[in-house]
Amino acid sequence: MQSNNTDGKYSYYEKGEGTPIIILHGLMGGLSNFDGVAEFFPENGYKVVIPELPIYTQSLLKTNVKAFAKWVKDFITHKGYQRVILLGNSLGGHIALYHTKMYPEKMLGLIITGSSGLYESAMGDSYPRRGDYDYIQKKAEAVFYDPAIATKEIVDEVYAVANDRIKLLKTLTIAKSAIRHNMAKDLPKMHVPTCIIWGKNDNVTPPEVAEEFHELLPNSDLFWIDKCGHAAMMEHPDEFNEIMNGWLKKKNFATVTTENTKA
């Protein structure tokens, strides 16, 4: 999936009409990780928008969770939306959570999957250091329950990041920022409706992390996907969409018209 829009400093994929679902990808995940979501929800009354996060393009001072959350708020304002649904995986989930903490007035609902924000080693262990191709391949495969999901294209992408000095430095900077921005104390004060969808076999952010998110977030629902690792929307796209769509329907979010979500 490619960005099909460029407005000034923003590049993003956009499809459909209706209540906006803004998707935040993870550190090692591109827009294509959400192909299943991007195909399903525009057919079901939603506008899907996937911005390219400025993970490797902002200055080091702005390479942190809080700055990315502000960037998301600025993007929402730029698009003219009043309130949105945010969906984030891994680092994208952490940014979505931090955005919810800072700008609850912008939020209709929040969906997180394999999110960082509570579990510190999630940021350290899963991001590759420099290394040979086989090492990187094993790291990439460990993210999924089914290692075959880690295609050559995915491994090549991670390998390129791990062997680019500047990108590696920024990756490690983000990892440290994620540990600094632990959200355990913030979550009980966050009342935005939250859907937690988690792989039962996630090695990066294990199932107990999902349970802790559910316990700490006062307005949350927790759903499990079996035989599934860290990127549920990639490994089980149909099941992921079914859970997410059922939750959105229960909350009546599709009935929020585009006019209501415009600033």
ZADO-707485 format. One line per 2 residues: their letters; for each residue x, y, z of N, C-alpha, C. Coordinates in steps of 0.05 Angstrom, whole numbers, plus 32768, in hexadecimal, padded with zeros to 4 digits. Atoms other than C-alpha are relative to their C-alpha. Example, Ala and Ser with C-alpha at 12.3 -4.5 7.8 and 13.67 -1.06 7.14 Angstrom:
2
as) 8012:7FE8:8000:80F6:7FA6:809C:8012:8018:8000 | 7FF0:7FE8:7FFF:8111:7FEB:808F:7FF1:8016:800E
//
This chain:
263
mq) 8011:7FE8:8000:8000:8000:8000:8012:8019:8000 | 7FF1:7FE8:8002:801A:8044:7FED:7FF0:8018:800A
sn) 800E:7FE7:7FFA:800A:808A:8006:7FF3:800A:7FE6 | 800C:7FF5:8018:7FD8:80A7:7FD5:7FFA:801E:8002
nt) 8004:7FE3:7FFC:7FD8:80EE:7FF1:8019:800C:800C | 7FEB:7FF0:7FF4:800C:8121:8000:7FF6:801D:8003
dg) 8008:7FE5:7FFA:7FF7:8162:8022:8017:800D:800F | 7FEB:7FF2:7FF2:8032:818E:8033:8013:7FEB:800D
ky) 7FED:8012:7FF3:8059:8167:8068:7FF5:7FE5:8006 | 800D:801A:7FFA:8028:812D:806C:7FFD:7FEE:7FE7
sy) 8006:8014:8014:8027:80EE:8042:7FEE:7FEB:800D | 8013:8013:7FF4:7FED:80BE:804E:7FEF:7FF1:7FEC
ye) 8013:8010:8010:7FC0:8088:8032:7FE4:8008:800A | 801B:7FF9:7FF8:7F76:8099:8032:7FEC:7FF1:7FEE
kg) 8014:800E:8010:7F39:8071:801D:7FE5:8000:800F | 801A:8002:7FF4:7EEE:8073:802A:7FF4:801A:8009
eg) 800E:7FE9:7FF5:7EBC:80A3:8048:7FF3:7FF8:801A | 800D:8006:7FE7:7E9F:80A8:808E:8012:8008:8018
tp) 7FF1:7FFB:7FE7:7EBB:80A9:80D5:801D:7FF9:7FFB | 7FE4:8006:8006:7F07:80AF:80D0:800D:7FED:8013
ii) 7FEE:8012:7FF0:7F33:8075:80E8:801C:8007:7FF7 | 7FE4:7FFA:8007:7F7B:808D:80EB:8012:7FEA:800C
il) 7FF0:8017:7FF8:7FAD:8055:80ED:801D:8008:8003 | 7FE4:7FF9:7FFA:7FF2:805C:810D:8011:7FE6:7FFF
hg) 7FEF:8018:8003:8026:8029:80F6:8016:7FFF:8015 | 7FEA:8003:7FED:805E:800E:8121:801B:8008:7FF5
lm) 7FE5:7FF7:8008:80A8:801C:811E:800B:7FF1:7FE8 | 7FF5:8010:8016:80B9:7FE2:80F0:7FEA:7FFA:7FEC
gg) 8016:8008:8011:8075:7FE0:80CE:7FF8:8016:7FED | 8009:7FEC:8014:8061:8004:808E:7FE2:8000:7FFE
ls) 801D:7FFD:8004:801C:8018:8076:7FF3:7FE5:7FF8 | 800C:8019:800A:8013:7FD3:8055:7FF9:7FEC:8016
nf) 8008:8012:7FEA:800E:7FB1:8099:7FE2:8001:8005 | 801C:7FFC:7FFB:7FC7:7FCB:809A:7FEF:7FFD:7FE7
dg) 800F:8004:8018:7FB1:7FB4:8055:7FE3:7FF6:8005 | 801B:800C:7FFA:7F77:7F8B:8072:7FED:8014:800B
va) 8011:7FEA:7FF5:7F5C:7FC5:809B:7FF9:8014:7FEB | 8004:7FEA:8014:7F65:7FF6:8062:7FED:7FF7:7FEA
ef) 8013:8009:8014:7F3C:7FCA:8033:7FE4:7FFD:800C | 801A:8007:7FF4:7F04:7FB7:8064:7FF0:8018:8008
fp) 8010:7FEB:7FF3:7EF0:7FF6:8088:7FF5:8016:7FEE | 800D:7FED:8013:7EE6:8026:804D:7FE6:7FF5:7FF4
en) 8019:800C:800B:7EB1:7FF4:8035:7FEA:7FFF:8016 | 8012:8002:7FE9:7E90:7FF8:807A:7FFA:801A:800E
gy) 8009:7FE6:7FF5:7E83:8042:8084:8015:8010:800E | 7FEB:7FF0:7FF4:7EC7:805C:8099:8013:800B:7FEC
kv) 7FE9:7FF6:800F:7EFE:8087:807D:8019:7FF7:800D | 7FE7:800A:7FF5:7F41:8065:8087:8017:8012:7FF7
vi) 7FEA:7FEE:8006:7F7D:8093:808B:8019:7FF5:800E | 7FE7:800A:7FF4:7FC4:8079:8095:8017:8013:7FF9
pe) 7FE9:7FEE:8005:7FF9:80B0:809C:801B:7FF2:8003 | 7FE5:800A:7FFD:8042:80A1:8093:800C:8010:8018
lp) 7FF5:7FF2:7FE8:805E:80B1:80D9:801C:8008:7FFB | 7FE5:7FF5:8005:809D:80DC:80D9:8016:7FF3:8011
iy) 7FEE:800E:7FED:80C4:80A7:80FF:801D:8006:7FFB | 7FE4:7FFC:8007:8105:80B1:80D9:8006:801B:7FF4
tq) 7FFC:7FE6:800E:80FB:80F8:80BF:8000:8018:8012 | 7FFF:7FE9:7FED:80F3:8123:80FD:801C:8002:800D
sl) 7FE7:7FFD:7FF2:812E:813F:8123:8001:7FED:8018 | 7FFE:8012:7FE9:8149:8115:815C:7FF0:800A:8018
lk) 800F:7FF4:7FEA:8129:8145:818D:7FE2:7FFA:7FFE | 801D:8006:8004:80E5:8134:816F:7FFB:7FE3:7FFA
tn) 8003:801D:8004:80F2:80EA:816A:7FF8:7FF3:801B | 8009:800C:7FE7:80C8:80D6:81A5:7FE1:7FFE:8000
vk) 801C:8007:8000:8082:80BD:81B7:7FEF:8019:8002 | 8010:7FE8:7FFB:8068:8101:81CF:7FFF:8011:7FE6
af) 7FFF:7FF0:8018:807F:8126:8190:7FF0:7FF3:7FE9 | 8010:800D:8014:8060:80F1:8163:7FE2:8003:8006
ak) 801C:7FFC:7FF9:801E:80F7:8189:7FF7:801C:7FF8 | 8007:7FE5:8009:801F:8142:817D:7FFE:8002:7FE2
wv) 8001:8001:801D:802E:8135:8134:7FE5:7FF5:7FF6 | 801A:800C:8008:7FEF:8109:8130:7FEA:8014:8005
kd) 8015:7FEC:7FFB:7FC5:8140:8150:8001:8016:7FEA | 7FFE:7FEC:8015:7FE0:8172:811D:7FF5:7FF5:7FE5
fi) 800A:800C:8018:7FD0:8141:80E5:7FE1:7FFF:8000 | 801D:8000:7FFD:7F88:8139:80FF:7FF5:801C:7FFB
th) 8009:7FE4:8004:7F81:8185:8101:8003:8008:7FE3 | 7FFB:7FFA:801C:7F9F:818B:80BB:7FEA:7FF4:7FEE
kg) 8015:800E:8010:7F6B:8159:80A1:7FE4:800C:8006 | 801A:7FF3:7FFA:7F33:8182:80C2:7FED:7FEE:800F
yq) 8012:8012:7FF0:7F19:8149:80EE:7FFE:800B:801C | 8004:7FF8:7FE4:7EFA:8159:8130:8008:7FE9:8013
rv) 7FFA:8017:7FEF:7EFC:8113:814E:8004:7FE7:7FEE | 7FF8:8017:8011:7F1A:80D2:8134:8002:7FE6:8011
il) 7FF8:801A:7FF3:7F25:8088:8144:801D:7FFC:7FF9 | 7FE3:8006:8005:7F6F:8078:814C:8004:7FE2:8003
lg) 7FF7:801C:7FFE:7F8A:8032:813E:801E:7FFF:7FFE | 7FE3:8001:8000:7FD2:8023:814F:800B:7FE5:8007
ns) 7FF2:8019:7FFA:8000:7FE7:814F:801C:8006:800A | 7FE5:7FFD:7FF6:8040:7FE2:8178:8006:801D:8008
lg) 7FFB:7FE4:7FFA:8060:8027:817B:7FE8:8012:7FF8 | 8018:7FF1:8008:8023:8041:8155:7FEA:8000:8015
gh) 8013:8002:7FEA:7FF8:8029:818F:8008:8013:8017 | 7FF6:7FEF:7FEA:8024:804E:81C1:7FFB:801D:7FF8
ia) 8005:7FE5:8009:801F:808E:8198:7FE2:8007:8002 | 801D:7FFC:7FFE:7FD3:8085:8194:7FF8:8004:801D
ly) 8006:7FFD:7FE3:7FD0:807C:81E0:8009:801B:800A | 7FF5:7FE7:7FF6:7FFB:80B9:81EC:7FEF:8018:7FF5
ht) 8012:7FEC:800D:7FD0:80E2:81BB:7FE6:8001:8010 | 8019:8001:7FF2:7F92:80CB:81E1:8003:800E:801B
km) 7FFB:7FF3:7FE6:7FB1:80E2:8223:8001:801F:7FFC | 7FFC:7FE3:8004:7FC4:8127:8206:7FE8:800E:7FF4
yp) 8016:7FF2:800F:7F88:8135:81D9:7FE7:7FEF:8000 | 8018:8011:7FFF:7F4B:810D:81F2:7FE9:800C:7FF0
ek) 8016:7FF3:800F:7F1E:8140:81D0:8000:7FF9:7FE3 | 7FFE:8008:801D:7F36:8127:818C:7FF7:7FE4:7FFB
ml) 8004:801D:8002:7F24:80DF:819B:7FE3:7FF7:8002 | 8019:800F:7FFE:7EE6:80B7:818C:8005:7FE5:800D
gl) 7FFA:801A:7FF6:7F06:8074:8199:801D:7FF9:7FFA | 7FE4:8008:8003:7F4A:8051:819E:8001:7FE1:7FFE
ii) 7FFC:801D:8004:7F5F:800C:8185:801E:7FFB:8001 | 7FE3:8006:7FFE:7FA3:7FEF:819A:8004:7FE2:7FFD
tg) 7FF9:801C:8004:7FC5:7FAE:8186:801F:7FFE:8003 | 7FE3:8003:7FFC:800A:7F97:819E:800D:801A:8007
ss) 7FF6:7FE5:7FFB:8014:7FDC:81BA:8016:8001:8015 | 7FED:7FFA:7FEA:8050:7FF5:81E1:7FF3:8015:8011
gl) 800B:7FEC:7FED:8045:8025:821B:7FFF:7FF7:801C | 7FFF:800B:7FE5:8047:7FF6:8256:8018:7FEE:8004
ye) 7FED:8016:7FFD:8079:7FC0:8248:801B:8009:7FF4 | 7FE8:7FF2:8009:80BF:7FDD:8245:8011:7FF1:7FED
sa) 7FEE:800E:8012:80E5:7FA6:8224:7FF5:7FFC:7FE4 | 800C:8002:801B:80B4:7FA7:81EA:8010:8012:7FED
mg) 7FF2:7FEE:8011:80DC:7FE1:81D1:801D:7FF8:7FFC | 7FE4:8008:8003:8121:7FC3:81DD:8004:7FE8:7FEF
ds) 7FFA:8019:800D:811D:7F7C:81C6:7FF8:7FFD:7FE3 | 800B:8005:801A:80F4:7F81:8188:800D:8010:7FEA
yp) 7FF4:7FEF:8015:811C:7FB6:8164:801D:7FF7:7FFB | 7FE6:800C:8005:8159:7F9A:8141:8017:8013:8003
rr) 7FE7:7FF2:8001:819F:7FB0:814C:800C:7FF9:7FE4 | 7FF3:8009:8019:81CE:7FAD:8111:8006:7FE2:8002
gd) 7FFA:801C:7FFF:81DA:7F66:80FE:7FFE:7FF4:7FE4 | 8001:800C:801A:81DE:7F34:80C6:7FE3:7FFA:7FF8
yd) 801B:8004:800B:81A2:7F23:809B:7FF0:7FEA:800E | 800D:8016:7FF2:8193:7EE1:80BD:7FF5:8008:801B
yi) 8008:7FF7:7FE6:8190:7F02:8101:7FE7:8011:7FFE | 8017:7FEE:8005:8161:7F38:80E7:7FE7:7FF0:7FF9
qk) 8016:8010:8009:8136:7F03:80C6:7FF3:7FF1:8018 | 800B:800D:7FE8:812F:7EDC:8108:7FF1:8013:8011
ka) 800D:7FEB:7FF0:811D:7F1C:812C:7FE4:8007:7FF4 | 8019:7FF9:800E:80E8:7F2D:80F8:7FEC:7FE9:8003
ea) 8012:8018:7FFF:80CB:7EE6:80F9:7FF4:7FFE:801C | 8009:8003:7FE4:80C5:7EE8:8146:7FE9:8012:8007
vf) 8017:7FED:7FFC:8093:7F21:8140:7FE6:7FF2:7FFB | 8019:800D:8008:8060:7EF1:8122:7FFE:7FE4:800C
yd) 8004:801C:7FF8:8041:7EB0:8139:8008:7FEE:7FE9 | 7FF8:800E:8018:804A:7E97:80F1:8017:800E:7FF3
pa) 7FE9:7FF2:800A:8091:7EA8:80DC:7FFF:8006:7FE2 | 8002:7FFC:801D:807D:7EA4:8092:7FF4:801C:7FFA
ia) 800B:7FE5:8004:8059:7EE8:809B:8017:8014:7FFB | 7FE9:7FEE:8004:809F:7F07:809E:800C:7FFB:7FE5
tk) 7FF7:8004:801C:80A8:7F0A:8053:801C:800C:7FFC | 7FE6:7FF5:8006:80EA:7F1B:8032:7FFE:801F:7FFF
ei) 8004:7FE3:8002:80CE:7F61:8025:8002:800D:801C | 8000:7FF5:7FE5:80C2:7F6C:8070:801C:7FFE:800C
vd) 7FE5:8003:7FF5:8106:7F50:8084:8013:8014:7FF3 | 7FEE:7FED:800E:8129:7F7B:804F:7FFD:801C:800B
ev) 8005:7FE5:7FF6:8107:7FB9:806A:800C:8004:801C | 7FF4:7FFF:7FE6:811C:7FAA:80B2:801E:8001:7FFF
ya) 7FE3:8001:8003:8162:7F99:809C:800C:801B:7FF7 | 7FF7:7FE5:800A:8168:7FDC:8077:8000:8014:8016
va) 8001:7FED:7FE9:8153:8002:80B6:8017:7FFA:8013 | 7FEC:8007:7FEC:8182:7FDB:80E3:801C:8006:7FF6
nd) 7FE6:7FFA:800B:81BC:7FEA:80B4:8003:801C:7FF6 | 7FFE:7FE3:8007:81AE:8034:80AA:8006:800E:801B
ri) 7FF7:7FF6:7FE6:81D4:8059:80E0:7FED:8014:800C | 8012:7FEB:7FF6:81A4:8094:80E6:7FE6:7FF4:8009
kl) 8019:800C:7FF8:8166:8069:80E6:8003:7FEF:8019 | 7FFB:8011:7FE8:8184:803A:8119:8001:8012:8019
lk) 7FFE:7FED:7FEA:8195:8075:8146:7FE4:800A:8008 | 801B:7FF6:7FFA:814D:808F:8140:7FEF:7FE9:800C
tl) 800E:8017:7FF5:8132:8049:814D:8006:7FFD:801E | 7FF8:8003:7FE4:8159:8045:818E:7FF6:8018:8011
ti) 800A:7FE8:7FF3:8144:808C:81A0:7FE2:7FFC:8007 | 801C:8005:7FFB:80FB:8078:8198:7FFC:7FEB:8015
ak) 8002:8015:7FEC:8106:8039:81C1:8003:800C:801C | 7FFC:7FF3:7FE5:8121:8063:81FB:7FE9:8012:8007
sa) 8017:7FEE:7FFB:80E8:8095:81F3:7FE8:7FF0:8009 | 8017:8011:7FF9:80B5:805D:81F7:8002:7FF7:801D
ir) 7FFC:8008:7FE4:80D2:8045:8239:7FFB:8018:8012 | 8004:7FE8:7FF0:80D2:808D:8254:7FE2:8006:8002
hn) 801C:7FF9:8001:8089:8096:823F:7FEE:7FE8:8007 | 8011:8015:7FF6:806E:805B:8266:7FE5:800C:800A
ma) 801A:7FF4:7FFC:8023:8066:826D:7FF0:7FF4:8017 | 800F:800D:7FEA:8010:803D:82AA:7FF0:8014:8011
kd) 800E:7FED:7FEF:7FFE:807B:82D3:7FEA:8010:7FF1 | 8013:7FF0:8010:7FD8:809D:829A:7FE7:7FF1:7FF9
lp) 8016:8010:800C:7FAB:8064:8283:7FE6:8002:8011 | 8019:8000:7FF1:7F79:8065:82BE:7FF0:801A:7FFC
km) 800E:7FE7:8004:7F69:80AE:82AD:7FF5:8003:7FE4 | 8008:7FFE:801D:7F5B:809F:8263:7FE6:7FF1:7FFC
hv) 801B:800C:8002:7F11:8093:8257:7FF6:7FFD:7FE4 | 8008:8004:801C:7F0F:8090:820B:7FFA:7FE2:7FFC
pt) 8005:801C:8006:7EEE:804F:81F4:8017:7FF3:7FF1 | 7FE8:800D:800B:7F27:801F:81E5:7FFC:7FE3:7FFB
ci) 8002:801C:8008:7F29:7FDD:81C0:801D:7FF5:7FFF | 7FE6:800C:7FFF:7F65:7FB1:81CF:7FFF:7FE5:7FF2
iw) 8000:8019:8010:7F72:7F7A:819B:801C:7FF5:8002 | 7FE4:800A:7FFA:7FAD:7F4C:81AD:8004:7FE4:7FF6
gk) 7FF8:801B:8007:7FD0:7F0F:8192:8007:7FF0:8019 | 7FFB:8011:7FE8:7FD0:7ED7:81C5:801D:7FF6:8002
nd) 7FE5:800B:8001:8016:7EC4:81AF:8014:8017:7FFA | 7FEF:7FE9:8004:8035:7F0A:81AD:8019:7FFE:8012
nv) 7FE6:8002:7FF1:807F:7F04:81C1:800B:801C:8007 | 7FF5:7FE5:7FFD:808D:7F4F:81BC:7FF3:800E:8017
tp) 8010:7FF5:7FE9:8055:7F69:81E9:7FEE:7FE9:8009 | 800E:8019:7FF9:803D:7F29:820C:7FE3:8005:800A
pe) 801C:7FFE:7FF8:7FF4:7F1B:821E:7FFB:800F:801A | 8005:7FF2:7FE7:7FFC:7F35:8265:8001:801E:7FFD
va) 8000:7FE3:8006:800A:7F7A:8247:7FE4:8009:7FF9 | 801B:7FFA:8008:7FC5:7F79:8227:7FEE:8000:8018
ee) 8011:8002:7FE8:7FA6:7F64:8269:8004:8019:8012 | 7FFA:7FE8:7FF0:7FC9:7F9E:828C:7FF3:8019:7FF4
fh) 800E:7FEA:800E:7FB0:7FD0:8257:7FE2:8000:8007 | 801D:8003:7FFB:7F6A:7FB5:8261:7FF9:8007:801D
el) 8005:7FFA:7FE3:7F6F:7FBA:82AD:8002:801E:8005 | 7FFB:7FE4:7FFA:7F8A:8001:82AC:7FEE:8014:7FF1
lp) 8011:7FEE:8010:7F5F:801F:8275:7FE3:7FFC:8008 | 801B:8004:7FF3:7F1A:802C:8295:7FEA:7FF9:7FEC
ns) 8016:8004:8013:7EF2:8029:8254:800A:7FEF:7FE9 | 7FF3:8011:8015:7F13:7FEF:822F:7FF3:7FE5:7FFE
dl) 8008:801B:8006:7F00:7FAD:820F:8018:7FF1:7FF5 | 7FE8:8010:8008:7F33:7F75:8204:7FF7:7FE8:7FF0
fw) 8006:8017:8012:7F31:7F43:81CB:801A:7FF2:7FF9 | 7FE9:8010:8006:7F61:7F0A:81BC:7FFE:7FF3:7FE4
id) 7FFE:8010:8019:7F78:7EEB:817A:8014:7FEA:8005 | 7FEF:8017:7FFB:7F94:7EA5:817F:8014:7FFB:7FEA
kc) 7FEB:8006:8013:7FD3:7E8C:815C:8008:801A:7FF1 | 7FFB:7FE6:800B:7FE7:7ED4:8152:8015:800F:8010
gh) 7FEA:7FF2:7FF3:8025:7EFE:8161:7FFA:801D:8004 | 7FFF:7FE3:7FF8:8034:7F48:8166:7FF0:8012:7FED
aa) 800D:7FEF:8014:8010:7F61:8127:7FE6:7FF2:7FF7 | 8019:800F:8004:7FC9:7F45:812B:7FF3:8008:7FE5
mm) 800E:7FF7:8018:7FAF:7F6F:80F1:800E:7FF5:7FE6 | 7FF2:800D:8017:7FE4:7F4E:80C3:7FFC:7FE2:8000
eh) 8001:801E:7FFF:7FE0:7F06:80DC:7FE4:7FF6:7FFC | 801C:8009:8001:7F94:7F01:80E2:7FEE:8018:7FF8
pd) 800E:7FE8:8007:7F78:7F3B:80BA:7FE1:7FFE:8002 | 801D:8003:8000:7F31:7F1F:80B4:7FF5:8000:801C
ef) 8009:8001:7FE4:7F2A:7F0F:80FE:8003:801B:800D | 7FFB:7FE5:7FF5:7F49:7F52:8110:7FE9:8013:7FF8
ne) 8015:7FEE:800A:7F17:7F77:80E4:7FE5:7FFA:800C | 801A:8009:7FF5:7EDC:7F4F:80FF:7FFE:800B:801D
im) 8000:7FF6:7FE4:7EEF:7F60:8148:7FFD:801E:8001 | 8000:7FE2:8000:7EFC:7FA9:8139:7FE6:800B:7FF6
ng) 801A:7FF7:800B:7EBD:7FB1:810F:7FE9:7FFC:8014 | 8015:8006:7FEC:7E92:7F90:8145:8001:8014:8017
wl) 7FFD:7FED:7FEA:7EAF:7FBE:817A:7FF7:801C:7FF7 | 8008:7FE5:800A:7EA5:7FFD:814F:7FE1:8002:7FFE
kk) 801D:8001:8003:7E5D:7FE8:8141:7FF3:8003:801C | 800B:7FFF:7FE5:7E50:7FDE:818B:8001:801C:800B
kn) 7FFD:7FE4:7FF7:7E69:8025:8197:7FF2:8014:7FEE | 800E:7FEF:8013:7E40:8040:815D:8012:8016:7FF3
fa) 7FEE:7FEB:800B:7E7D:8064:8141:7FFB:8005:7FE2 | 8005:7FFC:801D:7E68:805A:80F8:7FEB:8015:7FFC
tv) 8016:7FED:8004:7E2C:8087:8105:8009:801D:8004 | 7FF5:7FE5:7FFE:7E59:80C2:8114:8007:800A:7FE4
tt) 7FFC:7FF8:801C:7E55:80E8:80D3:801A:800F:7FFC | 7FE7:7FF2:8006:7E90:8107:80B0:7FFE:801D:8009
en) 8004:7FE4:7FF7:7E71:814C:80BF:8007:8003:801E | 7FFB:7FFE:7FE3:7E74:813D:8109:801D:7FFD:8007
tk) 7FE4:8003:7FFA:7EBD:812B:8104:8011:8016:7FF3 | 7FF1:7FE9:800B:7ED0:8169:80DE:8002:8016:8015
a) 7FFC:7FEA:7FEC:7EED:81A2:8106:7FEF:8017:7FF9
//
